[in-house]
Amino acid sequence: MRCLIQLAVLLVCGCANSGPQRAQKVVELVKLEEKVALKASANAYATGLALKAAPQTNRAVVVAQTFNEKTKALLPKPDYEDIIEYEAIVAGLLSENEKQRAQSQKALGEADSEISALLSERRVIEGRVEELENRLIEYGAKYELERNKSWWTRIYSFLGFGGIIALVVAFPILIPIGGQVVGWVVNTVPSLASWVGLVSRKSFDSVVVAVESAKERMKTDGKEDAVLLLKEELQKATDAAHRRLIADRKQSLNI
């Protein structure tokens, strides 16, 4: 039980920490994915520009254009700044001027570096989200495992080996003490007798003494029939265990 409580606390604390962290990282990942999608859209736009400059009689070019148009339809519209930037890059790369090609190649390298940084950041966030998800799954699995343990396993986990030994030794001693405590409570507050289902030893002994005194008085007064009737009624109203208990109390009371 202690382990179950501890795991419940850990689960609550873990969820309280990991849950919001994961939600925050997911939001960051969504925003980053939007940036990556815009860059992909800009590159698809640049690909379309390059394909338009290629000979349209080439079947491979026509097929590439078809698939590229489909790709552009699946992506968001690129930013205006990216459109201007990539139009300049494509024009420079296709230029016959070596200097313009070198400048465009440099500009393309800078654009690619920005994309690489976004992809690297995405991998880091995805790894963090996965880590937090695995932590939540681990907490849940541990809690479920502890919850499904048998009562004996829980008791052993709570008390340990020494606690079990102490319980075995102390339990027989505690039974009569517990009975006396319950009896004292019932004797102090008699209305609890019906609720608890027990009566105190003092109350029980009082009934036994009263019945035996009544029987002795009836014998003295010569009312043997009444004594026999009382014995018969007591025989009907009690079972063997009750009669043994009455006999034991009579012996203890010397009556």
N, C-alpha and C positions, 0 to 999 in steps of 0.2 A: 504493500500500500504506500509505504514511504517513497519507493521508487516511482510508483504511479503518480503520486502527487508531485514529486520532483520533476518528472518528465512533463506533467501537465504545465507546471510553472515554466519549464524550459520551452515548451511548445508555445505558450502564450508570449513569453519574452522573445523567443526566436521569430515568431510571426510578427510581433510588434516591431522587431528590428528589420528582419529580412523582407517582410511584406512591403512596407513603404519604400525600402531601398530598391526592391525589384520593380515596383511601379514607377519609381523615378527613372530608373535605367531604361525601362521600356519606353517611356515618353521621350527620353533622349535618343533612343534607337530609332523611333518613328521619325523624329525630326531629321536625324542624320540620313535615314533612308530617302527622305524627300530630296535632300541635297544630292545624294548619289543618283537618284532618278533624273534629276535635272541635268546633271553632267552626262548621264547616258543619253539623254535626249539631245543634248548639244552635239555629242559625238555622232549620233545617228543622222543628225542634220548635216554635219560635215561630210559624212559618208555619202549622203545623197548628192551634195554639191560635187564631190569628186567623180561620182558615177555619171552625172550629167555631162561632165567634160570628157568622158571616155567615149569611144566610138559606139554609137548606138546599134551598129550592125553586128556587134559582138554579142552572141547569144548569152554568154556568161554574164556580161554586163547587164543585160535586160533582166535576167533571173535575179541577179544581186539587187537590182533596183526594186524588183517586186517584193522581195523579202524585207528590204530596208524600209519600204513604205509601210509594210505591216508592223514592223518594229516601232516606227515613229507613231503609229496609231495607238500602240499600247502604252506609250510613254507620255508624260505631261509635256506641254509646250515649253521649249527652253526659254530661259531668260533672254531679254533683248540684248543685254550686254554680252552674253555668251554667243548669241547669233552673230553680232558684229565681230567678236573676237575670232570665231572659227571661220567666218567668211574670209577674213584677212589671212588667216593661217593657210587655208586651202588655196587661196589665190597665190600666196607666196610660194607654197610648195610646188604648185604647177607652173610657176613662172620660169621663163628661160634665163632669168637673171640669177646668177649664182649667189650674189649678195642677198637678194630677197629670199631665196630659198634657205640660206643660212639663218637669216633673221626669223623666218617662219618656223624653222626647225627648233630654234631656241625657244620661241614662244610656245610651241607645241610641248616642249619638254617641261616648261613651267606649268602649263595647264595639266599635264600628266602628273606632275609632282603634287599638285593640289588634289587630284583624284586619288592618288596613292595615299595621301594623308587621310582623306575621308575613309577610304577602305580600311586603313590601319586602325583608325578610331572605331570603326564599326566592329572590327574583330574584337577589340578590347571590350567594348560594351556588351557584345554578344556573349563573350566569355564570362563577364560579370553576371549577366542575367542567368546564364546556365548554372553558374556557381550558386546563386541565391535560390534558384529553383531546386537544385539538388539538396540544398540545406533544408528547405521546407519539406521536401519529400522524405529526407532522412528523419527529421523531427516527427513527421506523421507516422512513418514506419515504426520508429521506436515506441511511440505512444500506443499504437495499435498492438504491437507485440506485448507490451506491458499490460495492456487492458485485457488481453486474451489469456494471460497467465492464470493458472489454477489458484484457488484460495491458499492451498498449502504453500505454493511457491511464493505467493505474496507475503504470507506470514513469515516464511523463512527469510525472505529478503528484508523484511521489516525488523525482525528480532535477531536474526543471525543464529549461529549454532549455540552460542552461550545462552542467548535469550530463550531458545526452545528448551534447553536443559533446565533453566531456572523455572520456566513455566510448568514443566512436567513435575518438578519437585514441589513447587509452591501451590499448584492447583488443588491437590487434595486438602491442603491446610486451609486454603481460602474458602472452600465450599461451606464448612460449618460456620466460619466467621461471616460469610455472606448471608447465610440463612439467619444467623442471629441478628445481623443488621436489619434485614428485611422484617424479621419478626418484631424488632424494637420499633421500627417505623410504623408497622401496622398497629402495634400495641399503643403507640403514642397517638396515632390518628386512626381510630377504629373504622372510620368510613372507607379507608383504603383497602380493607380486607376483601370486599367483594371485587374491587378493581384489580388488585394484585393476585387474588386467588389463593392467598395464604393467610393463616392466622398465627399469632405468636404462640410459643410454647407455653407461656404463662396462661393464656386464654384457654388453650387446649387442656392443660392440667386442671384448670378450674372446673371445666365441664366434667372431666373424669371424676374428680373428687366429689362434685355435687351429685352425680349419678350414683356413685358408690355409697354416699351418705344416705341418699334417698332409699336405696335398696336395704341398707342396714336398719333404717327406721321402720320400713314396711315389715321387715322380718320381726322386729321387736314388737310391733303392733299386731302381729299375727296375720298380716296380709300377704300370705305366701302366693296367692293367685296373682296379686298385682306384681310381685317380684318376677314370677314366671312370664307374665305378659310383657313386662319391660325387657326381660332378656330376649324373648322371641322377637320383639320389635327391633331391638338393637341388632340381633342376628340378621334380620331382613335388611336393615338399613346399611349394614357394613359388609365389606368383602374381607377376604382372608388377610390381605395386607393391612387393612384398617384394624382388624381384630388383633393382629400381631403388634401393631403400633400401640393400641390401647393397653395390651398386656404388658408391653415394655414400660410404658409410663406408669402403670399401676405398681409394677415392681420397683421402679425408681422412687415412687412416692410412698412405698411400703404400705399399700392399702389392698 
